[in-house]
């Protein structure tokens, strides 16, 4: 990037975070535009820079994403006699960049109410600083929390999205399995799901992929002897 | 369905064990229940604290309330809500209120103080401690020093012990630093009313004395039971029984027969016969002969 003026470090920082957030949505299976993901710094400054000073305007950076066909299928349970045509457990997502320095219960609740009122299925809040302990507690119980959106709310710190961790050479490829694939896997190896190795939902890659408890990921590594080696982990 | 297992089905022996030793399993059940109840208690208390925090976040309801002279209903509500808190929960509440740009003291509706300069650290000159360097954040917690005093007055009274471990349930009454003490004391109608109902008939000329005496006695009894740690608020099943049961049918010991020692002698490790092996042998020749050597 060879621009005549020196860019604001805060702007560059925000640009990288924005791109990682977009890539994260694409890796999860949401529909994304190619040019949105590869947005150049100059264009980013153009679109999201504040007038006058070159500070990023976080309130304008929020975006929504619709799940792709493949993702919808992946998140739909196989039909059962009781539920002949099940609904996908996924929907439109809203990603918001918090402008407040400190995010506490109040901001988080406002965000949740915003998601519910605009009927998004789930949401991601990207905050400049870690959120408060009480807000974390609210998040943990938010599946039962009647005010929250159905798909739950995730939060990320800006600092953790500066770099896309899945592009690091030591991070193997993680592929989420659908319910059906999971059942096939368990039958193929005659396992119960409790007999699989585990991965925590707080694991960085699991957070990146937005894994939910009970889902299984296939982890594909390079192996010197076997070429490719696949292992499976159960998210807890 | 997968192919049928060639292994012996384990359902039958498991059932047999169940039938033979119900007390053991019952005890396991009780232990499991006990621990599950403890965890459930913890969750309930956490939820309660979270809800209280959410409520105190928008406290007081009247935006012109005076923290020095809170209305009786506000004060009462604050006291009851803050009862299950630990000091660190209270700190979290202050933090949350600051995030919402309010003074940290929950009975104060004013916004928190803003330090005009942007520097992170500030000099504070106090008479008793001299000049100190204080982070800006610490200066912006309260609206005034009075509110800080009032809030910390509550904090030091909070119980360090988590609410689910407190023997007396809720915890003791919390005092708040107010100027209109008389007004607040006057306004505790709930408790007085219920007492009047019980001793309603005694309200004659000297009935009031009697009622007062009764109230005192009740109070003393309640205090006593608190001291003793009576758990009327949280009835829990105890695992340890105070009653000692004697074992009634004790057989006279019999000398070991030569036959049994001979059959298991090869299993012995320095005279001790491992249990798992013993069980296997027993299962194997259950249907053939009934010469149990370990009954």
Interface residues (C-beta under 8 A of the other chain):
Chain A: X100 X102 X103 X104 X105 X106 X107 X109 X132 X133 X134 X135 X137 X138 X141 X187 X190
Chain B: X2 X46 X47 X50 X53 X54 X57 X92 X93 X95 X96 X98 X99 X100
